[in-house]
Amino acid sequence: MDIKQGDLIITLPSVSKIQAIVNLKGGEMGIIVESGPIDTDLRVYGVLINEHLYYLFHDEFEKLEEEC
């Protein structure tokens, strides 16, 4: 999955199991505002959801594809 700044995403149900995050559930939409280093398998993305910045791994959200 190619993710870059400005992409719209939707969170997966697995985010509700993250202990460090309160009140974040699957099905919430956000926008990628920053991404971690490219040279590692553990890329972290800064995702803005409801005016809060969360740092999520790529397996905790899906990219929303634009359909024309």
C-alpha positions as CSV (number, residue, x, y, z in Angstrom):
1,M,0.0,0.0,0.0
2,D,1.5,3.3,-1.1
3,I,0.7,5.9,1.5
4,K,1.7,9.6,1.3
5,Q,0.9,12.8,3.0
6,G,-2.6,14.0,2.2
7,D,-4.1,10.5,1.7
8,L,-7.5,9.8,3.3
9,I,-7.6,6.7,5.4
10,I,-10.1,4.8,7.5
11,T,-9.1,3.0,10.8
12,L,-9.5,-0.7,11.2
13,P,-11.2,-2.3,14.2
14,S,-7.7,-3.3,15.6
15,V,-7.1,0.3,16.7
16,S,-9.5,-0.2,19.6
17,K,-7.1,-2.6,21.2
18,I,-4.2,-0.1,21.4
19,Q,-3.9,0.7,25.1
20,A,-2.2,4.0,24.6
21,I,-5.1,5.4,22.5
22,V,-8.3,6.4,24.2
23,N,-11.6,6.5,22.3
24,L,-10.3,5.6,18.9
25,K,-12.3,2.9,17.1
26,G,-12.4,1.3,13.7
27,G,-14.3,3.1,11.0
28,E,-13.0,6.6,11.7
29,M,-11.7,8.7,8.8
30,G,-8.5,10.7,8.9
31,I,-5.8,12.2,6.8
32,I,-2.1,11.4,6.7
33,V,-0.1,14.4,7.8
34,E,3.3,12.8,8.2
35,S,5.1,9.5,7.7
36,G,8.1,7.8,9.4
37,P,11.3,6.7,7.7
38,I,11.1,4.7,4.6
39,D,14.0,2.3,5.3
40,T,12.3,0.3,8.0
41,D,9.5,-2.2,8.0
42,L,7.9,-0.4,11.0
43,R,6.6,2.8,9.3
44,V,4.6,5.0,11.5
45,Y,2.2,7.5,10.1
46,G,0.8,10.7,11.7
47,V,-2.9,10.6,11.2
48,L,-5.2,13.6,12.0
49,I,-8.6,12.3,13.2
50,N,-11.1,14.7,14.7
51,E,-8.5,17.4,15.3
52,H,-6.2,14.9,17.2
53,L,-2.9,13.6,15.9
54,Y,-2.4,9.8,16.3
55,Y,0.6,7.8,15.2
56,L,-0.5,4.5,13.6
57,F,1.2,1.6,11.9
58,H,0.1,0.7,8.3
59,D,-1.8,-2.4,9.5
60,E,-4.1,-0.2,11.7
61,F,-5.8,1.6,8.8
62,E,-6.7,1.3,5.1
63,K,-6.3,3.9,2.4
64,L,-9.6,5.3,1.0
65,E,-9.3,5.1,-2.8
66,E,-10.8,7.9,-4.9
67,E,-13.2,6.5,-7.4
68,C,-14.1,8.6,-10.5
